[in-house]
Amino acid sequence: MDFLRAFALLGIVITHSTNGFLSGPSPTAADFNDFSNVDHLVSRLNNLLIAGKFFCIFAFLFGVSFAIQLDGANCRDDGFAGRFAWRMVVLFAIGFVHAMFFSGDILTIYAVLGLLLIPVRKLGSRVLLVTGLVLALNLPGFFMNLARVDSTPRAQQSTAVGDPGARAMRDAVREFEIKSAGTLGELVKLNTTQSLEEKLEYEVITGRLWITFGMFLLGVCAWRAGLFRQTTATRSFFRRMALSCGIVTVLTSVIVHVHPGFQNRSAVDALAGFAFSVRQFTLTAFYVSAMTLLFWYRPAWLSKAVAPLGRMSLTTYLAQSAFGIVAFYGIGFGFMQAFGVATCVALGTGFYVLQICFARWWLGRFTMGPVEWLWRSLTWFKLQPLARPGLGTA
């Protein structure tokens, strides 16, 4: 799990770095920070191979962690629901503080959706599996798009409610101006008002809200099925999963390339949009399968080098946001439009490498990451042991 979390965090920092941690729509119609052919290539590769997939991996692993904690509570025969609910309240508080400075926060979403895991935890694995697949494949979004096809001519929509495209562009320009050159007060106000509303709207319109919960459920099912215990059967399962998902990913990528389907003017557009959702899901499953097999057949140095980062994933995730704010925002160095996409990704990847080094150093001296320690201490209303035994007060 730690190895997969570290892998997911690499994709997350790359995704955020491609647009200078703007975490919102580009202020122009042109690709953001696309200054050269290399930038164009990196941007396209990010959209094809990374954007959206690694957040799904992170959500999947959240579900796995829930199932592990539930098993632990059952073994100890202590109350779980109340403790986990409070744990989500603490996570929401941490996420809200994070969201004040970085509007792309996912912790508040995870905390709210995590509460929904409590009432469904006793459902059978088959029910959770089917529900998880329906949500993760964005079938609700597909049927919503079908229902909206040709409901009202576009010209009438613009006349009735104003031009939503123009309003969105004005909001995007305002967000860019504040994040690239605004004050800290303006940034916090933006993130707790306009950006918050935009994030909630985005979560519903794109289906990310229920896709995330679907990945939670699939994570629970994967742990229940013992998929991450290395056996001949599980190795065979992940090999078949990687092959089949790889094939489906290629086929759906062709469909999306030929017919993007984002306009949703016809049933064909809705089907193409569904193909996009399938591609996102199957590529995510391919990554999980491939990285699990790599871990099982890995060189020993690989897990030792990377896994510590996954053990302190919450600290790492928040530190990546801090890096982005300092490096790209106006309250920091203001590099948001100073560099092309390729350079921004190189900076983000370089910071990720530094995080690997820091995680190895930190966990050589302490039992958990600093934010993980805060989260656990607040959850249990008691300061948790942090320093490793034998290291004194280091």
N, C-alpha and C positions, 0 to 999 in steps of 0.2 A: 504493500500500500504506500509506503514511504517513497519507493522508487517511482511509482505511478504519479504520486502527488508532485514530486520534483519535476517530472516530465511535463505535467499539466501546467506548472508554474512557468516553465520556459515558454510555452505557447502563449500564455496570458501576457507576459511582459513583452513579447514580440508584437502581439495584437495591439496592445496599448501604445507601443512605441511607434507604430506605423503612422499614426496621426498625432504624434506629440502629446499623448495622454489627453487629447481633447475630449474623448468619450462622448461625442455628440456629432451631429451632422456637419459636414464640411461647409464653411461659409461661402464657398463658390461651387459652381457646377463642375469645374474641373477637378481632377484627382488632387487630393491634398498633398503638398510637398512633393509633387511629381516633377522633378527638375531635369531628369535625364532618362535615357533608355534603361539604365540600371535601376533607377527608382521605379520606373514603370513596371519592370519585371518583378522586382521585390514586392510591389503593391499587389500585383496580380497573383503571385504565388501565395501571399498572405491570405487573400480572399479565397483562393482555391483550396489551400491545404491547412490553414491555421484558424482563421477567424471563425468563432462560434464553436469549433470542435473541442478546444481545450477547456472551455468553460463547461461543456457537457461532461468531459472527463472529471473535472473537479466536482460537479454535481453528483455524478455516479459514485465517486469515492466518499462523498458526504453520506450517501445512503449506506454504503458499506460500513462506514464508521458507526452509524446509528445501529446497525445490526450487531456489530461487535460489542458496543456498549450495552445493548439489550441482553446479549448472551452473558456478559459479565454480571449484570444485575441479577439475572435469573440464577446464576451460579452462587451469588452471594445471598440470594433470597432477600434482597432489600427493595424498597420502593423505587420505582424507576420513573413513572410518568411525571410526578411532581418535580423530581430533581432535573429531569431532562427539560421540562417546560421552563424551569428557572434558568437552566443553562442557555436556552434559546433567548430568554429575556436579556441575559448578560451579553450574549452575542449581538443582539439587536442594538444594545447600547454602544458596544464597541463599533459596530457598523455605522451607527448614526453619526458618531464623532468622525469616523472615516469619511462618510458621505458629505460632511460639512466642507471638506477640502477637496474631495475627489468624487465627482458625480457618477463615476462608473462603478461605484461600490456594489458588491453582490452580497455582502454579509447580511444586510437588513432583509433582503429577499430570502436568503437561506433561513434566517431565523424565523420568519413568518411561516414559510412553507414547512420548516422543520416541525413546527407545532402540529401540523396535519399528519405527521408520521405517527404521532401518539395514538390516535383513535384507530388507525388502520394496521397497527403492528400485530394484531392477533388474527388478521385475515390470512387465508391460505395462500401459499406461494403461487398457485395457478392464477388466482384472482389478481394478485399483485402484478404478476408477469403480464397478463393481458392488459390490465389497466395501464401499466407502465409503458408498454409498447404503443398503445393507442395515443397516449399523451406525448411520448418522446418522438413519435413520428409526425406529430402535429396534425393528427386527423381532425381535432376540433377546429383548427385554423383552416383546414381544407374545406370543411363543410360551411364554415362562416364565409369563406371567399366565394363558394358556389352560391350562397344565398344573396351575396351582394352583387353578383354579376348582373349588369344591365338594370339595376334597380332604379337608378336615376341618371339621366344623361349628365355627362361631366359639366357641360356648360350651365345646366340648371343648378347643379350642386354649387358651383362657384358663385352664381348669382344669389342663391338662397342664403348661404352661410359665409360669404366672402371667400376670397381665394385662399384655400388652406396652404397651397404651395408658397404663396408670397408671405403669409404669416410665418410659416416654418423657416423661410429664408431669413426673415427679419430676426427671429429668435436665434438662429444659428450665428448670424453676424454679431449680435449682442453677446452671445456666449463666447465667441472667439475673441472679441475685443476685451472682455473682462479677464478671460483666462490668459491672454497673451500680454496684457498691459495694465490690468486693473489692480486695485489694492486688495489686501487680504479681506477687509470688510466687505467689499463688493463681491469677492469670490464666495464667501460664506453665504451672503444673502442670495446670490444666484443659485447656489447649490441646494439651498433649503426652500426655494420657491420654484422658479422656472425649471431648473434642471430636474428637480424631483418630480414635477408633473410630467415632464418629457420622458423620464425613465419609466414611470408607471404606464404611460401611454405606449411606449415602445414595448414593454413587457407583454402587454395585451395584444397589440396589433401584430407583432411578430410571432406570438405564441410562446415566447421564451418563458413566460410564467409557468404554464403547464408542462412545457418541455422539461424544465428544471425539475419539477416535481416527479415527472415520469422517470427521469434519470435517477432520482432518489429511490424510487420503488424498484427499479432494475438493480440498483446497487444492493438493496436488501435481499432481493432474490438471488443474486450472485453469491452473496455470503452464505445464505441458507443452503444453497446447492453445493457448497464447498468447492467452488470453481478455482479458488486461489490456493488450494492445497495441491501441491505438485504430485500427480499420479499419471499413469499411462493414459487413463481416460480423459483427464483434464488437459493434458498436453495435446491429445488428439482433438479435443473439442476446440481449443484455441487455434489449432492449425486449420481446421475446417472453417472456423469463424473468420479467420483472416483471409482465407481464399475466397469464400463466398461474398463477404462484405467488400473485398477489393474489386471483385467483378461487378457487383451492383454499383459501387461507387463510380467506376469507369463509365458504365452505361448511363447512369443518371447525370453524370457530368456532361456527357454528349448532349443529352436532352436539354439541360439547362443552358448549355452554350448555344444551341440552335434556337431555343425558344426560352429566353429568361423568364417570362411570365410574371413580371412584377407589376404590370399595369392592371391585371385582373379585369380585363374587359370582356372576357369570354370564358366558357368552360375549359377551353384548351389552356388558357392562361392559368386557371386555377389548378389544372392537372400539372402544368409545368412547375407551378409553385410547390405543389406536393412533391414533385421529383427533387426539387431543391432540398426540401426537408428530409427526404429519404437519403439523399447524398450526405447531408450533414450527419445524420445518425449512423449510416454505415461506415463512413470514414472514421467517426469516433470509435465505433466498435472495432474497426481494423486497427487503429492505434492501440487500443487497450489490449487486444489480442497479441499484436506484434511485440509490444513492450513487455507483456507478461512472459512471452516465450523468450525474449531477449534476457530477461532477468533470470529465468531458469537455466538458460544456457550461457550466461554472461561470463566474461572474464571477471575474476574476483575483485579487481580494482574498481570496476565500474560501479558496483553497488556501494562500496565503501566511500567512493568519491561523491556520489549523488544522493544516496538515500538520506543522509543527515538533513539535507535541505527539506525533504518531505516530512521529516519528523517535526519540524517547526514551520509548517506551511502557513499558519496564520500570521506569524511574525514576518515570514518572507513575503507574503502577499501585501501586507501593509507597508513593508519597507519598499517594495516596488512602487507603490503609489507615492510614497515620500520622495523617492528618486525622481519620478516623473514630474512632480510638482516643482521640485528644486531645479531640475534640469531644463524643463520646457516652459513653465509658466512665467508670467511677468513678475511675480513676487520672488522668483528665483533668478536663474541665468537667462531666461527668456529665449530659449533655443527653438521654440515651437515652429517657427517658419525660417529659421536660420539654416537648417540642414534639410537635405532631401530624405526620402523614405529610407533609402539604404543606410545612410549614416545614422539616422534615428534608431533603426533596428540594430545596427552595430553597437550603439551606445547602450541600448537595453540589454543586448546579449552580453556585453562586457560587464554590466552591473550584475547580471545573473551569475557569471563566473565568480565575481567577487563574493556574491552571496553563498556560493558553494563553499568557498574557502572559509568564510565567517561561520557558517553552520558547523563545519567540521571542528573549527577552533572552539566555538561556544559549547557544543555538546561534548567536547572532551573535558569540559570543566563543570558543566551544569546538566541537570537531568532533562530539561525541556527548554523551549524557547521562552523569552521574556513575556511575550503576550500570552502564550499558552499558560504560563505560570499565573499570570493575572487572571485569566479566564477561569482556570481551575480553582484558584483561591477564592474568587468571588462566588463561584458555584457552590463551594463547600463551606463558605463563611469561615474559612480558616486558612492562614498562610501555609502554603504547601512547601515541602522541602525542595530546595533548588540546587544548592551546591552538591556535587558528587562527594560521597563519603571518601575521606582520606585526603581531600584537597583543602582542608581548613575552611577559611572564609573566602577563598578565591572566587 
